[in-house]
Amino acid sequence: MVRKISRASSFLFENVVLLVAKKGYLVLGFNKPQDCLRKKNQSSKILTVADFYKQRILTWP
């Protein structure tokens, strides 16, 4: 269980970093990443956008 928590924390941290680095919060309509991350209802959208950036933008030629 501790390993799963550690992996989940790392996954979340990585995606938040990508969200901020690639300005994915702007896609969700927020001016600042802090505002985006404070919204409880946005968490699934945040992870979806972060995953999109990770798969598409970071592997762009």
PDB file with one MODEL, atoms N, CA, C and O in Angstrom:
MODEL        1
ATOM      1  N   MET A   1       0.819  -1.178   0.000  1.00  0.00           N
ATOM      2  CA  MET A   1       0.000   0.000   0.000  1.00  0.00           C
ATOM      3  C   MET A   1       0.876   1.259   0.000  1.00  0.00           C
ATOM      4  O   MET A   1       0.561   2.238  -0.677  1.00  0.00           O
ATOM      5  N   VAL A   2       1.956   1.228   0.749  1.00  0.00           N
ATOM      6  CA  VAL A   2       2.846   2.390   0.805  1.00  0.00           C
ATOM      7  C   VAL A   2       3.460   2.646  -0.573  1.00  0.00           C
ATOM      8  O   VAL A   2       3.590   3.796  -0.994  1.00  0.00           O
ATOM      9  N   ARG A   3       3.833   1.582  -1.267  1.00  0.00           N
ATOM     10  CA  ARG A   3       4.378   1.738  -2.621  1.00  0.00           C
ATOM     11  C   ARG A   3       3.349   2.361  -3.554  1.00  0.00           C
ATOM     12  O   ARG A   3       3.688   3.223  -4.366  1.00  0.00           O
ATOM     13  N   LYS A   4       2.104   1.936  -3.446  1.00  0.00           N
ATOM     14  CA  LYS A   4       1.045   2.497  -4.288  1.00  0.00           C
ATOM     15  C   LYS A   4       0.852   3.983  -3.999  1.00  0.00           C
ATOM     16  O   LYS A   4       0.689   4.786  -4.918  1.00  0.00           O
ATOM     17  N   ILE A   5       0.872   4.334  -2.746  1.00  0.00           N
ATOM     18  CA  ILE A   5       0.739   5.744  -2.371  1.00  0.00           C
ATOM     19  C   ILE A   5       1.901   6.551  -2.920  1.00  0.00           C
ATOM     20  O   ILE A   5       1.712   7.652  -3.437  1.00  0.00           O
ATOM     21  N   SER A   6       3.096   6.005  -2.808  1.00  0.00           N
ATOM     22  CA  SER A   6       4.285   6.691  -3.316  1.00  0.00           C
ATOM     23  C   SER A   6       4.191   6.898  -4.825  1.00  0.00           C
ATOM     24  O   SER A   6       4.486   7.980  -5.332  1.00  0.00           O
ATOM     25  N   ARG A   7       3.777   5.851  -5.536  1.00  0.00           N
ATOM     26  CA  ARG A   7       3.634   5.970  -6.998  1.00  0.00           C
ATOM     27  C   ARG A   7       2.555   6.976  -7.359  1.00  0.00           C
ATOM     28  O   ARG A   7       2.726   7.769  -8.285  1.00  0.00           O
ATOM     29  N   ALA A   8       1.447   6.948  -6.635  1.00  0.00           N
ATOM     30  CA  ALA A   8       0.355   7.886  -6.909  1.00  0.00           C
ATOM     31  C   ALA A   8       0.810   9.323  -6.650  1.00  0.00           C
ATOM     32  O   ALA A   8       0.481  10.229  -7.417  1.00  0.00           O
ATOM     33  N   SER A   9       1.554   9.527  -5.584  1.00  0.00           N
ATOM     34  CA  SER A   9       2.064  10.864  -5.276  1.00  0.00           C
ATOM     35  C   SER A   9       3.014  11.342  -6.365  1.00  0.00           C
ATOM     36  O   SER A   9       2.944  12.492  -6.797  1.00  0.00           O
ATOM     37  N   SER A  10       3.894  10.463  -6.804  1.00  0.00           N
ATOM     38  CA  SER A  10       4.829  10.821  -7.875  1.00  0.00           C
ATOM     39  C   SER A  10       4.085  11.142  -9.165  1.00  0.00           C
ATOM     40  O   SER A  10       4.420  12.101  -9.861  1.00  0.00           O
ATOM     41  N   PHE A  11       3.068  10.330  -9.481  1.00  0.00           N
ATOM     42  CA  PHE A  11       2.266  10.556 -10.680  1.00  0.00           C
ATOM     43  C   PHE A  11       1.567  11.914 -10.618  1.00  0.00           C
ATOM     44  O   PHE A  11       1.583  12.672 -11.588  1.00  0.00           O
ATOM     45  N   LEU A  12       0.961  12.212  -9.482  1.00  0.00           N
ATOM     46  CA  LEU A  12       0.264  13.478  -9.317  1.00  0.00           C
ATOM     47  C   LEU A  12       1.243  14.645  -9.421  1.00  0.00           C
ATOM     48  O   LEU A  12       0.965  15.632 -10.102  1.00  0.00           O
ATOM     49  N   PHE A  13       2.383  14.534  -8.749  1.00  0.00           N
ATOM     50  CA  PHE A  13       3.390  15.597  -8.786  1.00  0.00           C
ATOM     51  C   PHE A  13       3.872  15.830 -10.221  1.00  0.00           C
ATOM     52  O   PHE A  13       3.965  16.972 -10.671  1.00  0.00           O
ATOM     53  N   GLU A  14       4.173  14.754 -10.927  1.00  0.00           N
ATOM     54  CA  GLU A  14       4.647  14.863 -12.315  1.00  0.00           C
ATOM     55  C   GLU A  14       3.617  15.576 -13.178  1.00  0.00           C
ATOM     56  O   GLU A  14       3.972  16.437 -13.983  1.00  0.00           O
ATOM     57  N   ASN A  15       2.359  15.228 -13.020  1.00  0.00           N
ATOM     58  CA  ASN A  15       1.322  15.830 -13.842  1.00  0.00           C
ATOM     59  C   ASN A  15       1.050  17.281 -13.478  1.00  0.00           C
ATOM     60  O   ASN A  15       0.751  18.092 -14.354  1.00  0.00           O
ATOM     61  N   VAL A  16       1.149  17.614 -12.211  1.00  0.00           N
ATOM     62  CA  VAL A  16       1.000  19.019 -11.821  1.00  0.00           C
ATOM     63  C   VAL A  16       2.154  19.837 -12.395  1.00  0.00           C
ATOM     64  O   VAL A  16       1.944  20.950 -12.875  1.00  0.00           O
ATOM     65  N   VAL A  17       3.360  19.299 -12.349  1.00  0.00           N
ATOM     66  CA  VAL A  17       4.516  19.989 -12.925  1.00  0.00           C
ATOM     67  C   VAL A  17       4.301  20.212 -14.423  1.00  0.00           C
ATOM     68  O   VAL A  17       4.556  21.302 -14.935  1.00  0.00           O
ATOM     69  N   LEU A  18       3.835  19.187 -15.114  1.00  0.00           N
ATOM     70  CA  LEU A  18       3.569  19.325 -16.551  1.00  0.00           C
ATOM     71  C   LEU A  18       2.462  20.340 -16.816  1.00  0.00           C
ATOM     72  O   LEU A  18       2.551  21.135 -17.752  1.00  0.00           O
ATOM     73  N   LEU A  19       1.431  20.310 -15.995  1.00  0.00           N
ATOM     74  CA  LEU A  19       0.332  21.261 -16.145  1.00  0.00           C
ATOM     75  C   LEU A  19       0.844  22.693 -16.048  1.00  0.00           C
ATOM     76  O   LEU A  19       0.471  23.550 -16.849  1.00  0.00           O
ATOM     77  N   VAL A  20       1.690  22.942 -15.071  1.00  0.00           N
ATOM     78  CA  VAL A  20       2.229  24.282 -14.870  1.00  0.00           C
ATOM     79  C   VAL A  20       3.241  24.626 -15.967  1.00  0.00           C
ATOM     80  O   VAL A  20       3.210  25.727 -16.518  1.00  0.00           O
ATOM     81  N   ALA A  21       4.126  23.697 -16.280  1.00  0.00           N
ATOM     82  CA  ALA A  21       5.171  23.957 -17.276  1.00  0.00           C
ATOM     83  C   ALA A  21       4.600  24.229 -18.665  1.00  0.00           C
ATOM     84  O   ALA A  21       5.103  25.078 -19.401  1.00  0.00           O
ATOM     85  N   LYS A  22       3.555  23.506 -19.008  1.00  0.00           N
ATOM     86  CA  LYS A  22       2.953  23.652 -20.341  1.00  0.00           C
ATOM     87  C   LYS A  22       1.749  24.585 -20.355  1.00  0.00           C
ATOM     88  O   LYS A  22       1.086  24.745 -21.380  1.00  0.00           O
ATOM     89  N   LYS A  23       1.473  25.198 -19.205  1.00  0.00           N
ATOM     90  CA  LYS A  23       0.371  26.143 -19.056  1.00  0.00           C
ATOM     91  C   LYS A  23      -0.986  25.529 -19.417  1.00  0.00           C
ATOM     92  O   LYS A  23      -1.832  26.173 -20.038  1.00  0.00           O
ATOM     93  N   GLY A  24      -1.168  24.278 -19.016  1.00  0.00           N
ATOM     94  CA  GLY A  24      -2.432  23.597 -19.253  1.00  0.00           C
ATOM     95  C   GLY A  24      -3.597  24.212 -18.500  1.00  0.00           C
ATOM     96  O   GLY A  24      -4.753  24.028 -18.882  1.00  0.00           O
ATOM     97  N   TYR A  25      -3.301  24.940 -17.435  1.00  0.00           N
ATOM     98  CA  TYR A  25      -4.360  25.611 -16.677  1.00  0.00           C
ATOM     99  C   TYR A  25      -5.079  26.645 -17.535  1.00  0.00           C
ATOM    100  O   TYR A  25      -6.253  26.933 -17.306  1.00  0.00           O
ATOM    101  N   LEU A  26      -4.376  27.207 -18.527  1.00  0.00           N
ATOM    102  CA  LEU A  26      -5.019  28.161 -19.433  1.00  0.00           C
ATOM    103  C   LEU A  26      -6.083  27.474 -20.277  1.00  0.00           C
ATOM    104  O   LEU A  26      -7.116  28.070 -20.582  1.00  0.00           O
ATOM    105  N   VAL A  27      -5.835  26.219 -20.655  1.00  0.00           N
ATOM    106  CA  VAL A  27      -6.809  25.441 -21.426  1.00  0.00           C
ATOM    107  C   VAL A  27      -8.097  25.275 -20.634  1.00  0.00           C
ATOM    108  O   VAL A  27      -9.186  25.238 -21.206  1.00  0.00           O
ATOM    109  N   LEU A  28      -7.968  25.174 -19.328  1.00  0.00           N
ATOM    110  CA  LEU A  28      -9.133  25.002 -18.464  1.00  0.00           C
ATOM    111  C   LEU A  28      -9.802  26.325 -18.105  1.00  0.00           C
ATOM    112  O   LEU A  28     -10.809  26.343 -17.396  1.00  0.00           O
ATOM    113  N   GLY A  29      -9.239  27.436 -18.596  1.00  0.00           N
ATOM    114  CA  GLY A  29      -9.851  28.742 -18.374  1.00  0.00           C
ATOM    115  C   GLY A  29      -9.397  29.478 -17.127  1.00  0.00           C
ATOM    116  O   GLY A  29     -10.086  30.384 -16.657  1.00  0.00           O
ATOM    117  N   PHE A  30      -8.247  29.102 -16.586  1.00  0.00           N
ATOM    118  CA  PHE A  30      -7.716  29.770 -15.394  1.00  0.00           C
ATOM    119  C   PHE A  30      -6.506  30.612 -15.769  1.00  0.00           C
ATOM    120  O   PHE A  30      -5.737  30.248 -16.659  1.00  0.00           O
ATOM    121  N   ASN A  31      -6.342  31.742 -15.083  1.00  0.00           N
ATOM    122  CA  ASN A  31      -5.190  32.610 -15.323  1.00  0.00           C
ATOM    123  C   ASN A  31      -3.949  32.159 -14.569  1.00  0.00           C
ATOM    124  O   ASN A  31      -2.825  32.396 -15.012  1.00  0.00           O
ATOM    125  N   LYS A  32      -4.157  31.509 -13.427  1.00  0.00           N
ATOM    126  CA  LYS A  32      -3.037  31.065 -12.592  1.00  0.00           C
ATOM    127  C   LYS A  32      -3.212  29.590 -12.252  1.00  0.00           C
ATOM    128  O   LYS A  32      -4.335  29.123 -12.058  1.00  0.00           O
ATOM    129  N   PRO A  33      -2.094  28.850 -12.178  1.00  0.00           N
ATOM    130  CA  PRO A  33      -2.209  27.433 -11.827  1.00  0.00           C
ATOM    131  C   PRO A  33      -2.787  27.225 -10.424  1.00  0.00           C
ATOM    132  O   PRO A  33      -3.465  26.229 -10.176  1.00  0.00           O
ATOM    133  N   GLN A  34      -2.522  28.160  -9.508  1.00  0.00           N
ATOM    134  CA  GLN A  34      -3.042  28.023  -8.150  1.00  0.00           C
ATOM    135  C   GLN A  34      -4.571  28.007  -8.149  1.00  0.00           C
ATOM    136  O   GLN A  34      -5.187  27.233  -7.416  1.00  0.00           O
ATOM    137  N   ASP A  35      -5.174  28.857  -8.964  1.00  0.00           N
ATOM    138  CA  ASP A  35      -6.636  28.900  -9.043  1.00  0.00           C
ATOM    139  C   ASP A  35      -7.181  27.592  -9.591  1.00  0.00           C
ATOM    140  O   ASP A  35      -8.198  27.082  -9.120  1.00  0.00           O
ATOM    141  N   CYS A  36      -6.506  27.064 -10.573  1.00  0.00           N
ATOM    142  CA  CYS A  36      -6.912  25.807 -11.194  1.00  0.00           C
ATOM    143  C   CYS A  36      -6.837  24.659 -10.200  1.00  0.00           C
ATOM    144  O   CYS A  36      -7.764  23.855 -10.109  1.00  0.00           O
ATOM    145  N   LEU A  37      -5.752  24.577  -9.460  1.00  0.00           N
ATOM    146  CA  LEU A  37      -5.549  23.458  -8.542  1.00  0.00           C
ATOM    147  C   LEU A  37      -6.428  23.548  -7.293  1.00  0.00           C
ATOM    148  O   LEU A  37      -6.641  22.543  -6.615  1.00  0.00           O
ATOM    149  N   ARG A  38      -6.929  24.724  -6.989  1.00  0.00           N
ATOM    150  CA  ARG A  38      -7.802  24.882  -5.820  1.00  0.00           C
ATOM    151  C   ARG A  38      -9.219  24.382  -6.076  1.00  0.00           C
ATOM    152  O   ARG A  38      -9.938  24.042  -5.137  1.00  0.00           O
ATOM    153  N   LYS A  39      -9.618  24.339  -7.335  1.00  0.00           N
ATOM    154  CA  LYS A  39     -10.969  23.921  -7.669  1.00  0.00           C
ATOM    155  C   LYS A  39     -11.099  22.416  -7.503  1.00  0.00           C
ATOM    156  O   LYS A  39     -10.437  21.653  -8.206  1.00  0.00           O
ATOM    157  N   LYS A  40     -11.939  21.990  -6.590  1.00  0.00           N
ATOM    158  CA  LYS A  40     -12.113  20.562  -6.337  1.00  0.00           C
ATOM    159  C   LYS A  40     -12.665  19.832  -7.553  1.00  0.00           C
ATOM    160  O   LYS A  40     -12.234  18.719  -7.854  1.00  0.00           O
ATOM    161  N   ASN A  41     -13.592  20.433  -8.240  1.00  0.00           N
ATOM    162  CA  ASN A  41     -14.243  19.767  -9.360  1.00  0.00           C
ATOM    163  C   ASN A  41     -13.363  19.682 -10.600  1.00  0.00           C
ATOM    164  O   ASN A  41     -13.742  19.037 -11.577  1.00  0.00           O
ATOM    165  N   GLN A  42     -12.222  20.307 -10.580  1.00  0.00           N
ATOM    166  CA  GLN A  42     -11.351  20.321 -11.742  1.00  0.00           C
ATOM    167  C   GLN A  42     -10.321  19.201 -11.738  1.00  0.00           C
ATOM    168  O   GLN A  42      -9.607  19.033 -12.727  1.00  0.00           O
ATOM    169  N   SER A  43     -10.222  18.437 -10.669  1.00  0.00           N
ATOM    170  CA  SER A  43      -9.121  17.484 -10.542  1.00  0.00           C
ATOM    171  C   SER A  43      -9.069  16.472 -11.682  1.00  0.00           C
ATOM    172  O   SER A  43      -7.981  16.185 -12.182  1.00  0.00           O
ATOM    173  N   SER A  44     -10.188  15.927 -12.105  1.00  0.00           N
ATOM    174  CA  SER A  44     -10.148  14.952 -13.191  1.00  0.00           C
ATOM    175  C   SER A  44      -9.785  15.628 -14.501  1.00  0.00           C
ATOM    176  O   SER A  44      -9.076  15.047 -15.323  1.00  0.00           O
ATOM    177  N   LYS A  45     -10.265  16.855 -14.705  1.00  0.00           N
ATOM    178  CA  LYS A  45      -9.896  17.593 -15.913  1.00  0.00           C
ATOM    179  C   LYS A  45      -8.403  17.910 -15.911  1.00  0.00           C
ATOM    180  O   LYS A  45      -7.741  17.826 -16.946  1.00  0.00           O
ATOM    181  N   ILE A  46      -7.882  18.273 -14.747  1.00  0.00           N
ATOM    182  CA  ILE A  46      -6.454  18.587 -14.642  1.00  0.00           C
ATOM    183  C   ILE A  46      -5.616  17.384 -15.041  1.00  0.00           C
ATOM    184  O   ILE A  46      -4.672  17.515 -15.820  1.00  0.00           O
ATOM    185  N   LEU A  47      -5.951  16.222 -14.520  1.00  0.00           N
ATOM    186  CA  LEU A  47      -5.181  15.025 -14.853  1.00  0.00           C
ATOM    187  C   LEU A  47      -5.335  14.656 -16.317  1.00  0.00           C
ATOM    188  O   LEU A  47      -4.380  14.189 -16.937  1.00  0.00           O
ATOM    189  N   THR A  48      -6.515  14.856 -16.879  1.00  0.00           N
ATOM    190  CA  THR A  48      -6.728  14.565 -18.297  1.00  0.00           C
ATOM    191  C   THR A  48      -5.875  15.478 -19.167  1.00  0.00           C
ATOM    192  O   THR A  48      -5.221  15.019 -20.104  1.00  0.00           O
ATOM    193  N   VAL A  49      -5.884  16.772 -18.857  1.00  0.00           N
ATOM    194  CA  VAL A  49      -5.087  17.726 -19.628  1.00  0.00           C
ATOM    195  C   VAL A  49      -3.598  17.438 -19.466  1.00  0.00           C
ATOM    196  O   VAL A  49      -2.846  17.488 -20.439  1.00  0.00           O
ATOM    197  N   ALA A  50      -3.171  17.138 -18.243  1.00  0.00           N
ATOM    198  CA  ALA A  50      -1.762  16.823 -18.004  1.00  0.00           C
ATOM    199  C   ALA A  50      -1.346  15.580 -18.779  1.00  0.00           C
ATOM    200  O   ALA A  50      -0.250  15.535 -19.338  1.00  0.00           O
ATOM    201  N   ASP A  51      -2.202  14.584 -18.816  1.00  0.00           N
ATOM    202  CA  ASP A  51      -1.898  13.367 -19.565  1.00  0.00           C
ATOM    203  C   ASP A  51      -1.806  13.668 -21.056  1.00  0.00           C
ATOM    204  O   ASP A  51      -0.928  13.142 -21.740  1.00  0.00           O
ATOM    205  N   PHE A  52      -2.702  14.509 -21.565  1.00  0.00           N
ATOM    206  CA  PHE A  52      -2.657  14.913 -22.973  1.00  0.00           C
ATOM    207  C   PHE A  52      -1.323  15.575 -23.296  1.00  0.00           C
ATOM    208  O   PHE A  52      -0.678  15.239 -24.289  1.00  0.00           O
ATOM    209  N   TYR A  53      -0.919  16.511 -22.456  1.00  0.00           N
ATOM    210  CA  TYR A  53       0.355  17.184 -22.684  1.00  0.00           C
ATOM    211  C   TYR A  53       1.512  16.204 -22.641  1.00  0.00           C
ATOM    212  O   TYR A  53       2.428  16.278 -23.459  1.00  0.00           O
ATOM    213  N   LYS A  54       1.471  15.298 -21.701  1.00  0.00           N
ATOM    214  CA  LYS A  54       2.554  14.329 -21.556  1.00  0.00           C
ATOM    215  C   LYS A  54       2.672  13.459 -22.807  1.00  0.00           C
ATOM    216  O   LYS A  54       3.777  13.200 -23.283  1.00  0.00           O
ATOM    217  N   GLN A  55       1.551  13.014 -23.329  1.00  0.00           N
ATOM    218  CA  GLN A  55       1.563  12.109 -24.478  1.00  0.00           C
ATOM    219  C   GLN A  55       1.778  12.828 -25.798  1.00  0.00           C
ATOM    220  O   GLN A  55       2.500  12.331 -26.662  1.00  0.00           O
ATOM    221  N   ARG A  56       1.161  13.990 -25.965  1.00  0.00           N
ATOM    222  CA  ARG A  56       1.180  14.655 -27.265  1.00  0.00           C
ATOM    223  C   ARG A  56       2.242  15.735 -27.395  1.00  0.00           C
ATOM    224  O   ARG A  56       3.006  15.746 -28.360  1.00  0.00           O
ATOM    225  N   ILE A  57       2.291  16.632 -26.436  1.00  0.00           N
ATOM    226  CA  ILE A  57       3.178  17.781 -26.548  1.00  0.00           C
ATOM    227  C   ILE A  57       4.635  17.400 -26.303  1.00  0.00           C
ATOM    228  O   ILE A  57       5.517  17.837 -27.041  1.00  0.00           O
ATOM    229  N   LEU A  58       4.893  16.609 -25.299  1.00  0.00           N
ATOM    230  CA  LEU A  58       6.274  16.263 -24.957  1.00  0.00           C
ATOM    231  C   LEU A  58       6.896  15.291 -25.959  1.00  0.00           C
ATOM    232  O   LEU A  58       8.119  15.160 -26.014  1.00  0.00           O
ATOM    233  N   THR A  59       6.067  14.611 -26.749  1.00  0.00           N
ATOM    234  CA  THR A  59       6.612  13.695 -27.760  1.00  0.00           C
ATOM    235  C   THR A  59       6.539  14.286 -29.156  1.00  0.00           C
ATOM    236  O   THR A  59       6.822  13.606 -30.143  1.00  0.00           O
ATOM    237  N   TRP A  60       6.161  15.544 -29.237  1.00  0.00           N
ATOM    238  CA  TRP A  60       6.073  16.233 -30.520  1.00  0.00           C
ATOM    239  C   TRP A  60       7.457  16.335 -31.144  1.00  0.00           C
ATOM    240  O   TRP A  60       8.420  16.677 -30.459  1.00  0.00           O
ATOM    241  N   PRO A  61       7.566  16.045 -32.424  1.00  0.00           N
ATOM    242  CA  PRO A  61       8.909  16.108 -33.074  1.00  0.00           C
ATOM    243  C   PRO A  61       9.511  17.486 -33.090  1.00  0.00           C
ATOM    244  O   PRO A  61      10.617  17.671 -33.597  1.00  0.00           O
TER     245      PRO A  61
ENDMDL
END
